[in-house]
């Protein structure tokens, strides 16, 4: 299981995690059904890992991966982009056979998911 943070993503996440007084423990990465291609990325700040999460740390950022999402996220690279036209986290997923123009949803050859229109 590999989820990798770029240097920019790790810096942004450390800023949020350690500059926050809400006792945030780490980030949970997952996939949910939806988006215009069937799957949509989920990235959330959490106070603790669930018992089932796959847990590891990179660059002082605790990362918890939803167990149902492990196969869909294996090899994903999370980056942080801050430009005139876009700001936020982006995902590069080697398992994706199609991605949406918005960059928030994807589909794979071997897993379904129910597509919904982009909003």
N, C-alpha and C positions, 0 to 999 in steps of 0.2 A: 504494500500500500504506500503510494507516494503522492503527497500533495506538497508542492514546492512554492515558497514565497520568493518573489524577486526582492532585491535589496530595498526598492522603493515601497513595496507592499509591507515588508517587515517593519520598516521605519514608521510608516503610517499607523500600522496596527500597534506597535509599541507605544506610540504617542497617545493613542486612544486608550489602550489598556492601563498604562502606568500613569497617565495624566488624569485618570478618572477616579473619583472617590466613591464610586458605587460598588466596590468590591468585585469588579469583573474579573473572572478567572482566566478567560481565554476566548477563542473564537470557535464556533461550531460551523462546519462546512457540510453541506448536504445538497441533495437534489430533490425537487418535488415535481409532481406532474403538473404540466401547464406550459405556459409560454406558447409561442407560435410554432415551435418544432416538437413539442411533446414533453420536454424536460426543462426545468428552470433551476438555475443555481440559487442556493440559499447560503447566506453568510451572516451569522448573528453573533453578537456579543453575549456571553453566558456567564453566570455566576458559578457554575460547576458543571463538570462533565456528567453525562448520564452513565449508568452502570454498563450499558452496551456500547458506548462510544469507543472507537479506535482512537487512542490518545498518543500524541507525540509532541515534540517541541522543536521549533526551528528558530534560530536567532532570537532567543528569549521570548518567543511567542508560543504559548500553549495552543495546540490545534486539536480539536475534537471532531472526528468524522462520524457522521450518522452511519450505523452499520448497514442499513439498506442501500446506502449510496456508494459504498466502498468500490464496487466494480466499475461504476460509472465515473468515478473521480480518480482512478488510478492513473498517475502520470500528469495530473492537472498542474498547471503553473498559474498562480495568482499574482497579478501585477496591479500596481496602482498608477492610474493615468490622471494627470492634471494639466489640461490644455484649455485653449479658448473654446473648443467645441465639446469637450467631454471631461468629466471629473468623476472618478470612482474606481472601483475594483473591476478588473477584467480577468477573464478566464481563458486559458489556452488549453484545450482538452484533446489529447490524442485519440480518444475514444469516439469523438463526435464525427458523424458522417455528414451532418448538415448543421449549420449554425444560422441564427437569425441575424439580420442586419443590426439589430439593437445590441447583440452580443450577450444577451441574458438568457437565451434558450438554445437548446440543441437537441439533436436526435442521434441515435446510434443504430447500427445495423442489427444488433441482437436484442435490444430492449425496447419495449413499446413506451407508451406514455400518451396521454391525451392532449392534443394540441388545442390551444385557444387563441383567438386573435390577439395581436399586439394592441396595447392600449397606449 
